[in-house]
Amino acid sequence: MLQVPEGFPTRVWVEEELSGTLLPPGPWTLVGDAAVRPAWAAAGLPEPPGTLWQPLCEAAKRLETLLPWLEAWARIPLRRDATIVAVGGGVLTDMAGLAASLYMRGIRWQAWPTTLLSQVDAGLGGKTGVDLEAGKNLAGAFHPPVDLVVCRAFLRTLPPRHLAAGRWEIFKMALIEGDQAWAGTLLEDGLPAPETLLRALRAKAEVVARDPLEAGERRLLNLGHTLGHAMEAASDYRLLHGEAVGLGTLAACCLAEEQGLAPFPPAFLARAASRLAPLAPLVPPWEACLEWLSRDKKSGPDRQNPARTAIYCILPCAGAPAEQRLLPPETWESAHRRMLASLT
């Protein structure tokens, strides 16, 4: 079990193989992504009464998807002493956590994330949510799982594209800490070592423990997500979330340099760009991104000009921790252009 800060609401486990030893001791039911049911069954793990296996994608990440789950739990019936076990990627854990927060005004849940991205990011921290027409994750709640079970066996079932996408969430963590050497190791292929997962989870847990409701420091974890979310949505979700974060992080490096922060070595940025280059045809034009940036949930009035919108932008800095600054959405235009040019 990972050593987390005192008082942290989630126990964190990093396991090599799937095992039922960490399943809830009391009453529980399961909601999972249908794509991972074969792996769950192959490990001989139980499917209790009321188990729901759902085919999920970003388009299904809506409030209306949750209502049948809540009705099913009420029919079992689940009581307040029950636990929801959520098995799937970030879309599934975001939705299941929100549903657990709504059922009987909040019951316990466990996250069993099955993608690299969800194992190092979405499953930890208690941010649950669904999308609205106006943008990603605009309806949600802070409802941490009681357990996060990270099992590397799931990673062996991932397509290479999904594994590569998840690496950008760890890459982001390395730049938040200002550790360029660690970031460089994440540009290699292959399954991340257990030590890599543990380091990323420990770093996120420490930030979340200090700022559980994202009132200040925790916004740093959004590195790559500001422009990344906009590109993801504007691409009609042809970009995977982790891919969009990678592109957004590269653009944030460009924006940080334009804002006067210490630039990253050109060779380092070129190496990151070469890994992202196959995604160039999926990158939406700036005009499409600006529309989504203006709706960013981290936006608010510009302090110097209240009539304008500003966004909390996370800027990485070579050799130092990342910084956050309130900047107008239009500030990203040049960074978007430089990022796209570096891919070709």
Residue pairs with C-beta under 8 A, 6 or more apart in sequence:
1 11
1 12
1 13
2 12
2 13
2 14
2 198
2 201
2 202
2 205
3 202
4 10
4 11
4 12
4 202
4 205
4 209
5 205
5 206
5 209
5 210
7 209
8 205
8 208
8 209
9 126
9 144
9 146
10 124
10 126
10 144
10 145
10 146
10 147
10 148
10 205
11 146
11 147
11 148
12 124
12 147
12 148
12 150
12 201
12 205
13 22
13 147
13 148
13 149
13 150
14 150
14 152
14 194
14 197
14 198
14 201
15 22
15 149
15 150
15 151
15 152
15 153
16 151
16 152
16 153
16 194
17 43
17 151
17 152
17 153
18 39
18 40
18 43
18 45
18 151
18 153
18 154
19 43
20 44
20 45
20 46
22 110
22 147
22 149
23 45
23 46
23 85
23 110
24 83
24 85
24 108
24 110
26 81
26 82
26 83
27 78
27 79
27 81
27 82
27 83
28 48
28 82
28 83
28 84
28 85
28 110
29 48
29 49
29 50
29 51
29 52
29 73
29 76
29 78
29 82
29 84
29 85
30 47
30 48
30 50
30 51
30 52
30 84
30 85
30 86
30 87
31 51
31 52
31 54
31 69
31 84
31 85
31 86
31 87
31 92
31 96
31 99
32 40
32 51
32 52
32 53
32 54
32 85
32 86
32 87
32 88
32 92
33 53
33 54
33 55
33 56
33 87
33 88
33 89
33 91
33 92
33 114
34 53
34 54
34 55
34 56
35 55
35 56
35 88
36 87
36 88
36 114
36 154
36 157
37 53
39 114
39 153
39 154
39 157
40 47
40 87
41 47
43 153
49 76
50 72
50 73
50 75
50 76
50 78
52 69
52 72
54 60
54 65
54 92
56 88
56 89
56 91
56 92
56 95
57 91
57 237
58 91
58 131
58 237
58 241
59 237
60 91
61 91
61 94
61 95
61 130
61 131
62 130
62 131
63 130
63 139
65 95
65 130
66 95
66 98
66 99
66 102
66 130
69 96
69 99
70 99
70 102
70 103
73 82
73 84
73 103
74 103
78 103
78 104
78 107
79 104
80 104
80 107
82 107
82 108
83 107
83 108
83 109
83 110
83 146
84 96
84 99
84 100
84 103
84 107
84 108
84 109
84 110
85 109
85 110
85 112
86 92
86 93
86 96
86 97
86 100
86 109
86 110
86 111
86 112
86 145
87 112
87 114
88 96
88 112
88 113
88 114
88 118
89 113
89 114
89 115
89 117
89 118
89 122
90 113
90 115
90 117
90 118
90 121
90 122
90 123
90 241
92 118
93 111
93 113
93 118
93 122
93 123
93 128
93 145
94 122
94 127
94 128
94 129
94 130
94 137
94 140
95 128
95 130
96 109
96 111
96 128
97 109
97 111
97 126
97 128
97 141
97 143
97 145
98 128
98 129
98 130
98 139
98 140
98 141
98 143
100 106
100 107
100 108
100 109
100 128
100 143
101 128
101 141
101 143
102 141
106 143
108 145
108 146
109 143
109 145
109 146
110 145
110 146
110 147
110 148
110 149
111 118
111 123
111 124
111 145
111 147
111 148
111 149
112 149
112 151
113 119
113 122
113 123
113 148
113 150
113 154
114 151
114 154
114 157
115 154
115 155
115 158
115 162
115 166
116 155
116 158
116 162
116 163
116 165
116 166
116 167
116 169
116 170
116 192
116 242
117 162
117 165
117 166
117 169
117 240
117 241
117 242
118 166
119 150
119 154
119 155
119 166
119 197
120 166
120 169
120 170
120 173
120 197
120 200
120 201
120 204
121 169
121 204
121 221
123 145
123 148
123 150
124 148
124 201
124 204
124 205
124 208
125 144
125 204
125 208
125 218
125 221
126 142
126 143
126 144
126 145
126 208
126 212
127 137
127 140
127 142
127 214
128 140
128 141
128 142
128 143
129 137
129 138
129 139
129 140
129 141
130 137
130 139
130 140
131 137
131 138
131 139
132 138
132 139
134 295
135 229
135 233
135 292
135 295
135 296
135 297
136 229
136 232
136 233
137 297
138 297
142 212
142 213
148 201
150 197
150 201
152 191
152 194
152 197
155 163
155 191
155 192
156 191
158 166
160 189
161 240
162 240
162 242
163 191
164 189
164 242
164 243
164 275
165 240
165 241
165 242
165 243
165 246
166 242
167 186
167 187
167 192
167 242
167 246
168 224
168 242
168 243
168 245
168 246
168 249
169 200
169 242
169 245
170 186
170 192
170 196
170 200
171 183
171 186
171 187
171 246
171 249
171 272
172 221
172 223
172 224
172 245
172 249
173 200
173 203
173 204
173 221
174 180
174 182
174 183
174 186
175 183
175 223
175 249
175 253
175 316
175 322
176 203
176 220
176 221
176 223
176 314
176 316
176 321
176 322
177 203
177 321
178 316
178 317
178 318
178 319
178 320
178 321
178 322
180 264
180 268
180 318
180 319
182 199
183 268
184 268
184 271
185 196
186 192
186 196
187 271
187 272
187 275
204 221
207 217
207 218
207 220
207 221
208 218
208 221
210 217
210 218
211 217
211 218
212 218
219 298
219 312
219 314
219 324
220 314
220 321
220 322
220 324
222 298
222 312
222 314
223 248
223 249
223 252
223 314
223 316
223 322
224 244
224 245
224 246
224 247
224 248
224 249
224 252
224 314
225 245
225 248
225 314
226 248
226 252
226 293
226 296
226 298
226 311
226 312
226 313
226 314
226 332
227 247
227 248
227 251
227 252
227 289
227 293
227 332
227 335
227 336
228 241
228 244
228 245
228 246
228 247
228 248
228 249
229 244
229 248
229 292
229 296
230 289
230 290
230 291
230 292
230 293
230 296
231 239
231 244
231 247
231 248
231 283
231 284
231 289
232 239
232 240
232 241
232 244
233 292
234 284
234 288
234 289
234 291
234 292
235 244
235 282
235 283
235 284
238 282
239 247
239 279
239 282
239 283
243 276
243 279
243 282
246 272
246 275
246 276
246 279
247 276
247 279
247 283
247 339
249 272
249 316
250 269
250 272
250 273
250 276
250 339
250 342
251 332
251 335
251 336
251 338
251 339
252 313
252 314
252 315
252 316
252 335
253 263
253 264
253 269
253 272
253 316
254 334
254 335
254 338
254 339
255 313
255 315
255 327
255 331
255 332
255 334
255 335
256 263
256 315
256 316
256 317
256 323
257 263
257 264
258 334
258 335
259 315
259 325
259 327
261 315
261 316
261 317
261 318
261 323
262 317
262 318
262 319
262 320
263 318
264 316
264 318
265 318
269 342
270 342
273 339
273 342
273 343
276 343
277 343
277 344
279 343
280 340
280 343
280 344
283 339
283 340
283 343
286 333
286 336
286 337
289 332
289 336
290 329
290 330
290 332
290 333
293 299
293 311
293 329
293 332
294 309
294 329
296 311
296 329
298 311
298 312
299 309
299 310
299 311
299 312
299 329
300 309
300 310
300 326
301 307
301 308
301 309
301 310
302 308
302 309
302 310
302 326
302 328
303 310
303 326
308 328
309 328
309 329
310 326
310 327
310 328
311 326
311 327
311 328
311 329
312 324
312 325
312 326
313 324
313 325
313 326
313 327
313 331
313 332
314 322
314 323
314 324
315 322
315 323
315 324
315 325
316 322
317 323
